[in-house]
Amino acid sequence: MGNAEKHHRRQVLFKQRGGFCQRCGRTLHLNKQKASRFYARIHHILHQSDGGTNANKNLLLTCTPCEDEYHYKEAMAQMAFHRKTQVNGERLYFALREAGVYE
């Protein structure tokens, strides 16, 4: 999404959704310099890298703190998944080694 398209989509969502953060309910602003913490941000429910689109049904209008929290929680969940996968992989390796598959 280019800057002009993103700006237009933000304005449309702002009008459609009443100018409030869809997560916490704070009043949002379209002027970034005036209210950087409560600037209207677009959050993709299903990220584009995972096949998500720019369709309105896949977008949330959020404030900066809520947008940051969404991404923080997603990063923590991803790290936990990778750690669990690594631990399970190590367990499998040692179990196979004990069974004589790996020497």
N, C-alpha and C positions, 0 to 999 in steps of 0.2 A: 504494500500500500504506500503510494507516494505521499509527500507532505500535504499537497493540496487535497488529495482524496481523503487522507486521514482527518484533516481539519474539517472538511465537509461532513464526513461521517460522524465526527464528534459533535458538531452542531446539530445534526439530525437526531442523534441519540439523546442529546441534552434536552431538546424540545419534546421528543416522544416520551422520555422517562422523567420529566418534571424537574430536571436539574439537581437531582439528589444522588448520592452514592448508593448504589444498589446493594451494598453490603452493610454499611453502618448508618446510612440515612443522612449523613452530613450534607449541607448545602454546598454545591459545587460552583466553580467559576470557569468561564472560558478564557479569561485573561491570565496567562501564566505568570506574568510579572507582578500582578496585583495579589495573587493568592497561590503561591507555588505549592503549598501543602494541600490545598483543597482544589487544585486544578483538575478539571474533568479528564480522566484517563480512560483509555479503551483497554479492556481486558478480554482476551479470547478465552472462552470456556475450554474449548478444545484447540490447543495451539496449532498454528498453521503448519509447523514442522511435523505434527502428528496427524495431518490431514484436515484440520479445521479450516473453515472459510471465513470470509468477511461478512457473511450474512448476519443481519441484525439478531437473529435467534441465537447466534454463537457469540454475541458480544455483550459485555457488561460495562456499565459506566461506573467508574470507581474514583475515589480520591487517591492521592499519592500514598498515604500510609496503608490503605487497604490493598492497593496494587502491589506494594512492596511485600506485604504479608502473604499475599497469594503466592508470589514467587519464592519467598523464603520457605514456606511450607512445602511447596513442590520440590525445592532443592533438598530439603531435609528428608523427604519421603524417598527421593531418588537415591540419596546417599545410604539410607537404611536398606533399601532394596539391594544395592550393590554390595554392601557389607554382608548381608544375609546370604547372597549368592556366593560370595567369596568363602564364607565360613562353611556353607554346605559343600562347595567344591573341594575344600581342604579335607573335610570329613570323608567325602567319597574317595579322594586320593588315598588317604591313610587306610580306609577300609579295604580298598583294592590292593594296596601294598601288603597289608596283613594277610590277605587271601592269596598272595603270591603272584598277582597279576603284574605288579611293578616291583622291580628289585633294585 
